[in-house]
Amino acid sequence: IGKWPYGANDIEVRDLTVVQNGGLAVGIFNGTKILLTNVRVQGLLYVQQAKDVRIERSLLGGSETTGVSFSDAQGEIVGNEIRDNDYGITVAGKSDVRVEGNVLTNNLYDAVVFQTGSQGVVTGNRLIKNGGAVSVQDGARAELDGNTIAAAP
């Protein structure tokens, strides 16, 4: 969505299924006001240098790396199921991301990672059977509130 360097603005994508065997499935580049709702993505959903991106009520996962990755982007991930990846969500660069009301499960490593320079909020999520919960690296900032964490039995 959005070809580099031009981007795309005021885009809504609904009721779409994308299947990619482990690699980049959906890319959002350099745009603003982008909504993905009720999508199913198998593979990486990647957001780079985009603003006001909202991903909601979707099933995301099956990536050999990360389910959803933000790089120098701003957005929110609300009410999704993110499962079966190496990492659930990664937030990198100068990104600012809100992660709210999601179920993150069966991710090999951390459910959510804030890398150096990034920031965000993780609130009201269920983090179940992941290798780790939320990782906030040195130089990153994250507000954590009301999340439920359950380890593998």
trRosetta pair geometry for C-beta under 8 A, 3 or more apart (Angstrom, degrees):
i j d omega theta_ij theta_ji phi_ij phi_ji
1 8 5.4 -103 166 47 77 139
1 11 5.8 169 -167 112 125 165
1 13 7.1 -107 -84 -35 139 135
1 26 7.3 17 -9 -177 101 92
1 27 6.9 -169 24 96 65 55
1 28 4.6 -7 60 -111 110 72
1 29 7.1 164 80 22 58 66
1 31 6.4 -74 130 12 95 151
1 34 6.1 117 129 -142 146 139
2 6 6.7 -155 -166 90 77 71
2 7 4.1 -9 -156 -152 127 40
2 8 3.7 -132 -76 4 82 88
2 11 7.8 -131 -44 -12 93 151
2 28 6.3 58 29 -165 115 53
2 29 4.4 -153 97 68 105 72
2 30 5.3 -166 152 63 134 77
2 31 4.0 -142 -71 -40 148 115
2 34 7.8 -81 -23 -79 123 142
2 50 7.0 151 37 -94 159 117
3 6 5.5 22 74 44 81 106
3 7 7.7 -104 54 -36 42 16
3 8 7.8 76 5 -42 59 97
3 29 7.0 27 -138 73 8 130
4 7 7.8 44 -101 -56 41 58
4 29 5.0 -71 -64 156 84 147
4 30 6.0 116 -110 1 65 137
5 30 6.0 -170 -166 -139 50 175
6 30 6.9 124 79 102 26 131
7 29 6.2 -132 -102 111 65 68
7 30 3.4 -116 -75 113 102 85
7 31 3.9 165 -178 -74 97 63
7 32 7.3 42 159 -7 138 68
7 49 7.9 -104 -87 110 117 98
7 50 7.0 154 -137 -104 112 85
8 11 5.2 38 131 -41 117 136
8 31 4.2 -24 60 -102 55 141
8 34 7.1 79 91 -89 96 115
9 31 5.4 -164 -71 -164 50 91
9 32 5.0 7 -121 57 92 82
9 33 5.8 49 -169 48 72 102
9 34 7.9 -105 -134 -59 30 82
10 32 7.6 9 -36 93 58 76
10 33 4.9 7 -80 98 51 127
11 31 6.7 5 7 154 123 154
11 33 7.3 134 23 105 59 72
11 34 4.8 3 60 -121 101 80
11 35 7.2 -170 97 32 58 63
12 34 7.9 177 -79 -160 36 46
12 35 4.6 -6 -115 65 75 108
12 37 7.3 -17 -165 16 92 106
13 16 5.5 -40 169 4 103 139
13 34 7.9 10 3 -177 100 87
13 35 7.1 -178 30 95 62 60
13 36 4.9 -10 67 -112 105 72
13 37 7.5 157 85 26 56 60
13 39 6.2 24 120 -70 106 133
14 36 7.9 172 -78 -158 42 43
14 37 5.2 -12 -108 70 82 91
14 38 5.7 32 -161 56 74 105
14 39 7.4 -133 -144 -59 23 83
15 38 5.2 -1 -70 108 59 116
15 39 7.2 -89 -33 -86 5 57
16 36 7.9 -79 43 -150 116 94
16 39 4.8 -9 61 -123 83 98
16 40 7.5 -151 100 35 48 65
17 39 7.2 172 -82 -167 36 66
17 40 4.4 -4 -115 63 81 107
17 41 7.8 -171 -153 -73 45 40
18 25 4.7 131 124 171 118 106
18 26 5.6 123 61 -55 164 99
18 39 7.2 8 6 176 98 112
18 40 7.3 176 29 92 57 61
18 41 5.0 4 60 -119 102 73
18 42 7.0 -157 101 35 61 66
18 43 7.0 -82 121 41 99 115
19 25 7.2 -63 -164 -131 7 122
19 42 4.6 15 -127 49 65 121
19 43 7.2 119 -170 -13 31 111
20 23 5.3 -92 153 63 121 75
20 24 6.6 -59 136 88 166 33
20 25 3.8 -159 17 -92 124 83
20 42 6.3 177 39 96 54 75
20 43 3.3 10 67 -52 103 161
20 44 7.6 -60 80 29 133 67
21 42 7.7 6 -85 128 35 112
21 43 7.1 10 28 -81 11 109
22 43 6.1 0 55 -114 5 82
22 62 7.3 -100 -82 142 53 75
22 63 6.1 107 -150 -154 47 44
22 64 3.6 32 -163 -16 112 110
22 65 7.7 99 177 -3 80 75
23 43 5.7 -10 70 -152 41 120
23 44 6.5 -63 157 17 32 108
23 63 7.9 154 -40 -142 4 84
23 64 7.3 -5 -63 29 47 112
24 27 5.8 14 180 -55 122 104
24 43 6.5 58 143 154 8 119
24 44 5.0 -50 -105 68 47 112
24 46 5.9 -39 -131 2 101 131
25 41 5.0 144 106 -170 141 97
25 42 6.3 154 -96 79 155 44
25 43 3.0 132 -42 77 114 120
25 44 5.8 156 12 55 83 47
25 45 6.3 -40 67 -70 101 61
25 63 7.6 -114 -7 -90 115 101
26 36 7.6 82 153 -107 158 154
26 39 7.7 43 -55 147 163 149
26 41 5.4 -71 -1 -125 123 137
26 43 7.6 134 0 87 69 103
26 44 7.7 -147 43 105 61 53
26 45 4.7 1 62 -121 107 77
26 46 7.1 174 92 27 57 65
27 46 4.9 -14 -112 69 72 102
27 47 7.9 164 -161 -82 48 34
27 48 7.3 -15 -167 14 93 105
28 31 6.5 -91 -180 37 88 113
28 34 5.7 157 -152 116 134 165
28 45 7.8 23 -4 176 103 82
28 46 7.1 -174 27 96 68 53
28 47 4.5 -8 64 -113 111 74
28 48 7.2 161 86 26 60 59
28 50 5.0 -39 134 -17 103 164
28 53 6.0 112 125 -120 156 139
28 73 7.8 88 96 -134 107 152
29 48 5.3 -3 -114 66 72 96
29 49 6.6 25 -163 60 61 94
29 50 6.5 -165 -168 -54 8 108
30 48 7.1 -14 -38 101 68 80
30 49 4.8 7 -84 102 67 109
30 50 6.1 -62 -17 -77 9 73
31 34 5.4 78 100 -48 122 124
31 50 4.9 4 52 -128 65 105
31 51 7.8 -137 105 36 42 63
31 53 7.9 93 81 -78 91 99
32 50 6.8 -176 -75 -168 40 72
32 51 4.7 -8 -111 68 87 92
32 52 5.2 48 -167 42 76 113
33 51 7.9 2 -29 97 52 76
33 52 4.8 -7 -72 106 50 130
34 50 6.2 -24 16 174 135 136
34 52 7.1 126 19 100 63 74
34 53 4.8 -9 65 -114 101 77
34 54 7.4 177 91 28 54 61
34 75 8.0 -40 64 -109 94 130
35 53 7.9 176 -78 -159 34 47
35 54 5.0 -7 -114 65 74 100
35 56 7.4 -23 -163 18 89 107
36 39 5.0 -46 176 4 103 137
36 45 7.8 -141 71 -157 171 139
36 53 7.9 12 3 -176 97 89
36 54 7.3 -169 33 97 62 56
36 55 4.8 -1 63 -117 108 74
36 56 7.3 158 87 26 60 59
36 58 6.3 4 129 -54 102 151
37 54 7.8 8 -63 113 91 98
37 55 7.9 180 -75 -157 48 38
37 56 4.9 -8 -110 69 85 93
37 57 5.5 33 -162 53 79 106
37 58 6.9 -145 -151 -53 26 99
38 56 7.9 -13 -30 99 57 73
38 57 5.1 -15 -67 109 67 109
38 58 6.2 -161 -101 -86 9 71
39 55 7.8 -72 40 -151 116 90
39 58 4.6 -2 55 -126 69 124
39 59 7.8 -137 102 42 47 61
39 60 7.8 43 94 -74 91 88
40 58 6.8 -167 -75 -167 37 82
40 59 4.7 2 -118 64 79 103
40 60 7.8 -164 -151 -74 38 46
41 45 5.0 67 116 -62 163 111
41 58 6.9 24 5 164 96 126
41 59 7.5 175 30 93 58 59
41 60 5.0 8 58 -120 102 76
41 61 7.7 114 88 13 74 36
42 61 7.0 -20 -119 85 57 49
42 62 4.1 -18 -150 68 85 139
42 63 7.7 173 176 -59 47 63
43 62 6.5 -30 -43 92 41 91
43 63 5.3 84 -161 -96 28 85
44 63 4.6 95 -64 -130 66 138
44 65 5.9 3 -79 61 124 107
44 66 5.9 59 -122 71 101 72
44 67 7.2 -172 -119 -155 52 13
44 68 7.8 149 -163 -93 60 26
44 69 6.4 -9 -167 8 107 114
45 55 7.1 101 139 -117 151 153
45 60 5.7 -58 -1 -144 134 127
45 67 6.8 0 26 154 95 57
45 68 4.8 -19 71 -108 105 74
45 69 7.4 162 85 23 55 66
46 68 7.9 180 -78 -156 33 46
46 69 5.1 -9 -116 64 71 102
46 71 7.4 -2 -172 7 90 109
47 50 5.3 -93 -172 42 93 121
47 53 5.4 -172 -141 82 144 174
47 68 7.5 15 -1 -176 106 87
47 69 7.0 -176 30 94 69 53
47 70 4.8 -16 71 -110 109 68
47 71 7.1 168 90 26 57 65
47 73 4.5 -165 130 120 102 174
47 75 6.3 -51 156 11 166 147
48 70 7.9 165 -79 -161 41 43
48 71 4.7 -8 -111 67 80 104
48 72 6.4 36 -162 56 64 93
48 73 6.1 -125 -129 -50 13 120
49 71 7.3 -29 -29 100 65 80
49 72 4.9 1 -77 103 69 110
49 73 6.0 -83 -36 -78 11 81
50 53 5.1 63 115 -49 118 124
50 73 4.8 15 50 -134 68 113
50 74 7.5 -133 102 42 54 62
50 75 7.0 19 100 -48 97 123
51 73 6.9 -154 -73 -159 44 65
51 74 4.6 19 -129 51 69 110
51 75 7.4 -178 -159 -60 28 78
52 74 6.6 15 -38 98 41 102
52 75 6.7 73 162 -99 7 74
53 70 7.9 179 62 -112 138 110
53 73 6.4 -3 13 168 134 120
53 74 7.1 141 19 90 86 50
53 75 3.3 -38 66 -100 85 139
53 76 7.5 176 91 27 60 51
54 75 6.2 -159 -67 -165 39 95
54 76 5.3 -1 -115 62 76 91
54 78 6.8 -19 -164 18 94 112
55 58 6.0 -67 173 24 90 136
55 60 7.5 25 163 -48 136 146
55 68 6.8 -160 62 -127 166 146
55 75 7.1 57 -4 150 88 130
55 76 7.4 -161 32 99 66 51
55 77 4.9 -8 65 -116 106 72
55 78 7.3 151 81 26 54 63
55 80 6.3 0 128 -53 98 144
56 77 7.8 176 -76 -161 51 39
56 78 4.8 -12 -106 72 93 90
56 79 5.3 33 -159 56 80 107
56 80 6.7 -139 -145 -55 25 91
57 78 7.9 -11 -28 100 63 76
57 79 5.1 -7 -66 112 61 116
57 80 6.7 -96 -39 -85 6 63
58 80 4.8 -14 58 -121 73 107
58 81 7.7 -136 102 37 44 65
59 80 7.1 178 -79 -167 26 83
59 81 5.1 -6 -115 64 70 104
59 83 7.8 -31 -164 25 81 104
60 67 4.9 102 130 177 103 108
60 68 5.8 27 145 -49 154 102
60 80 5.8 10 9 171 111 132
60 81 7.2 165 29 87 66 53
60 82 4.8 -15 74 -108 101 77
60 83 7.8 132 81 21 54 59
61 67 4.8 -26 -96 -115 62 115
61 81 7.5 -60 -14 123 126 77
61 82 5.6 143 -64 -166 101 48
61 83 4.2 -37 -80 66 171 54
61 84 4.5 94 158 53 125 86
61 85 5.4 -122 -143 -39 79 95
62 83 7.8 28 -40 92 63 73
62 84 5.2 15 -76 101 52 120
62 85 7.1 -28 18 -74 12 73
63 66 5.8 -33 103 72 145 26
63 67 5.4 -178 18 -86 125 43
63 84 7.9 129 25 106 54 73
63 85 4.5 15 55 -121 91 103
63 86 7.1 -80 102 13 87 81
64 85 7.8 -58 2 -148 5 67
64 86 6.7 31 158 -26 37 111
65 69 7.8 -13 118 -45 113 136
65 85 7.0 -18 92 -172 32 101
65 86 5.3 -43 -152 30 26 126
65 87 7.0 -20 156 30 58 93
66 69 4.6 81 98 -58 142 106
66 85 5.8 62 -149 167 23 139
66 86 6.4 -59 -67 63 50 93
66 87 4.5 -21 -108 69 85 99
66 88 7.4 3 -157 89 74 13
66 89 7.1 85 -175 -126 107 17
66 90 4.9 -61 -131 2 153 113
67 82 4.4 125 126 -167 162 104
67 83 7.4 90 -93 28 144 22
67 85 4.1 -128 -47 -31 85 154
67 87 7.2 -128 9 99 78 57
67 88 5.2 -19 24 -160 127 43
67 89 6.4 -49 67 -68 101 56
67 107 7.1 -84 -19 -101 119 120
68 77 6.1 123 108 -101 165 146
68 82 6.3 -74 -1 -122 109 137
68 88 7.4 -6 32 151 86 59
68 89 4.8 -12 69 -113 97 81
68 90 7.7 -177 95 29 54 59
69 89 7.4 172 -82 -160 41 50
69 90 4.7 0 -119 60 84 99
69 91 8.0 -170 -155 -74 51 32
69 92 7.0 4 -174 7 94 113
70 73 4.4 -124 -164 61 93 112
70 74 8.0 106 -169 -62 135 15
70 75 6.5 -161 -109 38 134 108
70 89 7.8 16 1 -177 95 93
70 90 7.2 -161 34 98 63 58
70 91 5.0 3 59 -121 110 67
70 92 6.7 173 91 30 60 67
70 95 4.3 118 125 -141 114 151
70 97 5.1 161 23 -64 163 138
70 118 7.7 120 93 -136 107 134
71 92 4.8 -12 -107 73 74 107
71 93 4.9 76 -168 5 64 129
71 95 6.5 -91 -127 -51 11 122
72 92 7.5 -38 -26 101 60 76
72 93 3.9 -54 -55 121 74 148
72 94 5.1 38 -122 45 71 85
72 95 6.0 -92 -66 -58 11 76
73 93 7.8 74 1 69 63 122
73 95 5.1 5 52 -114 59 99
73 97 7.5 41 94 -71 85 103
74 95 6.7 180 -74 -154 47 61
74 96 4.9 5 -117 59 89 91
74 97 7.1 -163 -145 -74 38 59
75 97 5.8 0 65 -119 67 83
75 98 7.6 -121 119 33 41 76
76 97 6.7 157 -93 -165 39 63
76 98 4.0 -13 -114 64 96 101
76 99 7.6 -169 -156 -70 62 31
76 100 6.7 -12 -170 18 108 107
77 80 5.9 -61 176 17 92 130
77 82 7.7 15 168 -44 138 137
77 89 6.5 -147 32 -110 166 145
77 97 6.8 21 -2 178 98 110
77 98 7.3 -174 29 93 60 57
77 99 5.1 -1 60 -116 105 68
77 100 7.4 153 82 28 57 60
77 102 6.1 2 129 -56 100 141
78 98 7.5 11 -64 110 95 102
78 100 5.0 -4 -111 70 82 95
78 101 5.7 34 -162 53 69 110
78 102 7.2 -135 -144 -55 18 89
79 100 7.6 -10 -32 101 64 76
79 101 4.8 -7 -71 110 64 116
79 102 6.5 -100 -46 -83 6 60
80 102 4.8 -8 57 -123 73 105
80 103 7.6 -132 104 38 47 66
81 102 7.0 168 -85 -168 27 80
81 103 4.8 -10 -114 66 76 104
81 104 8.0 171 -159 -81 46 34
81 105 7.3 -26 -165 22 89 105
82 85 7.2 -33 165 4 88 127
82 88 4.7 95 119 -162 124 95
82 89 6.4 25 144 -47 169 92
82 102 6.0 13 4 172 106 131
82 103 7.3 171 28 88 63 53
82 104 4.8 -14 69 -110 100 77
82 105 7.7 140 80 23 53 59
82 107 7.4 9 125 -59 91 123
82 111 7.9 114 89 -163 115 82
83 88 7.8 1 -81 -114 27 95
83 103 7.7 -4 -58 115 104 91
83 104 7.2 173 -76 -158 59 41
83 105 4.8 -10 -108 69 103 80
83 106 5.0 42 -164 53 92 104
83 107 7.0 -130 -142 -53 38 77
84 106 5.1 4 -70 107 60 118
84 107 7.2 -71 -15 -84 8 54
85 88 5.9 142 55 -91 123 37
85 107 5.0 -9 62 -123 79 92
85 108 7.1 -110 108 9 43 87
86 107 6.9 25 116 -172 17 84
86 108 4.9 -39 -134 45 47 120
86 109 5.7 18 165 11 71 106
87 90 5.4 50 118 -51 143 101
87 107 6.0 49 -151 178 19 128
87 108 7.6 -60 -53 56 42 82
87 109 5.3 -31 -82 67 75 108
87 110 5.7 9 -132 65 92 77
87 111 7.8 132 -167 -151 62 7
87 113 5.8 -38 -160 -1 137 124
88 104 4.2 22 -137 -154 159 124
88 107 4.3 -92 -52 -60 83 160
88 110 7.1 -100 20 117 92 59
88 111 4.3 6 12 -164 143 51
88 112 5.9 -47 74 -62 114 55
88 127 8.0 -122 -7 -127 163 92
88 130 6.6 -48 -33 -116 120 140
89 97 7.6 -158 165 127 128 150
89 99 6.1 165 74 -103 167 137
89 104 7.1 -87 -6 -105 99 139
89 111 7.1 14 23 148 86 59
89 112 4.8 -4 63 -115 103 75
89 113 7.1 -175 95 28 58 65
90 112 7.9 167 -83 -160 34 47
90 113 4.7 -11 -115 65 74 106
90 115 6.6 31 -176 -24 96 111
91 95 4.7 -141 -172 92 86 134
91 97 4.8 -139 -112 26 129 131
91 112 7.5 15 -5 -175 106 89
91 113 6.8 -173 27 94 70 57
91 114 4.9 -17 66 -113 114 64
91 115 6.5 -168 88 18 55 78
91 118 4.3 156 129 166 95 152
91 119 7.8 -110 138 48 137 17
91 120 5.6 -82 -153 -13 174 141
91 140 7.7 119 92 -149 105 132
92 95 6.1 65 60 3 36 126
92 115 4.3 11 -109 46 72 134
92 117 7.5 38 -180 69 49 104
92 118 5.8 -91 -117 -51 10 134
93 115 7.5 33 -13 81 39 116
93 117 5.8 -51 -175 102 22 128
93 118 6.4 63 62 -72 38 93
94 117 5.7 -63 -77 154 54 109
94 118 7.0 178 -136 -95 10 57
95 118 4.6 -1 58 -130 88 105
95 119 7.5 -172 96 39 58 53
95 120 7.2 -10 122 -53 91 114
96 118 7.3 -175 -73 -166 41 70
96 119 5.2 -5 -111 74 77 90
96 120 5.9 158 -164 -81 46 72
97 118 7.4 -8 12 -179 100 116
97 120 4.2 -20 64 -107 64 138
97 121 8.0 -144 104 35 48 59
98 120 6.1 -165 -74 -164 35 93
98 121 4.8 0 -122 56 77 101
98 123 7.6 -28 -167 24 89 103
99 102 6.2 -61 -180 14 86 128
99 112 5.9 -156 47 -112 175 144
99 120 6.5 58 -5 149 92 132
99 121 7.0 -168 33 94 64 56
99 122 4.6 -3 66 -112 112 72
99 123 7.4 142 84 23 63 56
99 125 6.2 -8 135 -54 99 140
100 121 7.2 14 -63 108 98 103
100 122 7.8 -171 -73 -150 53 33
100 123 5.1 -4 -111 68 86 87
100 124 5.6 34 -161 56 73 107
100 125 7.0 -133 -142 -57 20 88
101 123 7.8 -4 -33 99 64 72
101 124 4.9 -5 -71 110 64 115
101 125 6.6 -86 -32 -85 6 59
102 125 4.8 -6 57 -125 75 104
102 126 7.5 -135 103 37 47 67
103 125 7.2 172 -84 -168 27 77
103 126 4.7 -11 -113 66 74 106
103 128 6.8 -14 -167 16 90 115
104 107 6.2 -23 169 -9 97 127
104 111 4.0 106 118 -157 141 112
104 112 6.9 -148 -39 -41 175 86
104 125 6.3 18 3 171 103 126
104 126 7.3 174 29 88 62 55
104 127 5.1 -8 66 -114 104 68
104 128 7.3 155 82 27 52 65
104 130 6.3 6 126 -58 99 138
105 126 7.7 -3 -58 113 100 94
105 127 7.7 171 -76 -161 56 35
105 128 4.4 -11 -105 72 99 94
105 129 5.5 40 -159 55 82 98
105 130 6.8 -128 -135 -54 28 85
106 128 7.9 -6 -27 99 62 80
106 129 5.4 6 -70 105 58 112
106 130 7.1 -59 -1 -86 7 61
107 110 7.1 -32 113 94 127 26
107 111 5.5 139 44 -100 138 54
107 130 4.5 6 55 -128 89 102
107 131 6.6 -93 106 12 71 87
108 130 7.8 -6 47 -159 11 67
108 131 5.3 17 147 -28 40 130
109 130 7.4 -5 102 172 24 94
109 131 4.3 -51 -120 63 25 138
109 132 5.9 -10 169 20 59 104
110 113 5.0 103 86 -61 139 93
110 130 6.6 51 -161 149 22 128
110 131 6.5 -67 -48 76 36 92
110 132 4.0 -36 -92 76 71 110
110 133 6.8 -23 -146 70 81 21
110 134 6.8 96 -172 -117 113 17
110 135 4.5 -68 -111 -7 162 113
111 125 7.7 161 142 133 140 139
111 127 4.3 -111 -20 -137 170 112
111 130 4.3 -133 -59 -37 90 176
111 132 7.0 -136 -1 93 70 59
111 133 5.7 -20 22 -156 115 36
111 134 6.5 -46 66 -69 97 59
112 122 5.6 159 84 -104 168 141
112 125 7.9 94 -30 71 135 168
112 127 7.6 -90 -2 -99 98 129
112 133 7.5 -16 35 149 86 53
112 134 4.6 -8 67 -116 104 80
112 135 7.2 -175 96 29 56 65
113 134 7.7 178 -79 -160 35 51
113 135 4.6 -5 -115 64 76 107
113 137 7.3 37 -176 -25 89 104
114 118 4.8 -148 -165 89 82 112
114 119 6.9 53 -158 -105 133 22
114 120 6.1 -159 -100 30 122 106
114 134 7.7 24 -4 179 97 92
114 135 7.0 -164 31 98 64 60
114 136 4.7 6 55 -120 117 68
114 137 6.4 -150 96 20 66 78
114 140 3.9 157 130 163 104 144
114 141 7.4 -107 151 57 151 25
114 142 4.8 -170 -18 -50 158 125
115 118 5.4 69 59 6 64 123
115 137 5.3 11 -137 30 40 138
115 140 6.1 147 98 -70 17 136
116 137 5.2 -72 -51 106 69 121
116 138 6.3 0 -97 85 100 64
116 139 3.8 30 -144 79 86 124
116 140 5.7 -109 -100 -45 25 89
117 139 5.8 -2 -44 139 53 110
117 140 6.6 -23 35 -87 29 73
118 140 5.0 1 60 -129 75 106
118 141 7.9 -151 104 38 48 60
119 140 6.5 179 -79 -170 53 68
119 141 4.3 1 -116 66 100 92
119 142 6.5 -175 -155 -74 53 55
120 141 7.9 149 20 94 44 66
120 142 5.4 -4 66 -117 72 87
120 143 7.6 -127 115 30 41 74
121 142 7.0 161 -93 -163 25 69
121 143 4.7 -16 -114 63 79 101
121 144 7.9 175 -160 -76 53 32
121 145 7.5 -21 -169 21 95 105
122 125 6.1 -53 -180 9 87 130
122 134 5.5 -178 65 -110 170 147
122 142 6.0 20 0 176 104 119
122 143 7.3 177 29 86 62 52
122 144 5.0 -8 67 -111 102 73
122 145 7.6 152 87 27 57 59
122 147 6.1 0 135 -60 99 138
123 143 7.4 -3 -56 110 105 93
123 144 7.4 172 -77 -157 61 35
123 145 4.5 0 -114 67 96 92
123 146 5.5 42 -164 53 75 104
123 147 6.9 -122 -135 -55 23 85
124 145 7.5 -5 -32 100 67 79
124 146 4.8 1 -72 108 61 118
124 147 6.8 -68 -15 -84 7 56
125 147 4.8 -4 56 -125 80 98
125 148 7.4 -141 101 35 47 68
126 147 7.5 179 -81 -166 25 70
126 148 4.8 -10 -116 65 70 108
126 150 7.6 -3 -175 10 87 107
127 130 5.7 -58 178 13 91 129
127 133 5.0 93 122 -136 157 80
127 134 7.3 -117 -74 -40 163 83
127 147 6.1 27 -4 170 109 117
127 148 6.9 178 28 89 68 53
127 149 4.7 -11 70 -110 108 72
127 150 7.2 166 91 27 58 61
128 148 7.9 9 -63 110 87 96
128 149 7.9 -177 -76 -154 44 37
128 150 4.7 5 -120 60 75 106
129 150 6.8 -15 -35 101 63 88
129 151 7.0 77 -95 173 45 28
129 152 4.4 78 -132 -82 82 77
130 133 6.7 127 72 -88 124 39
132 135 6.1 39 124 -49 138 105
133 147 7.5 125 -175 124 119 139
133 149 4.8 -21 -107 -122 131 135
134 142 6.8 -146 165 118 128 154
134 144 6.0 169 70 -101 162 132
134 147 7.3 91 -26 66 130 172
136 140 5.1 -147 -169 90 75 112
136 141 7.3 39 -165 -129 126 13
136 142 4.7 -137 -100 22 125 119
137 140 5.0 73 58 5 71 123
144 147 6.2 -57 -173 4 94 125
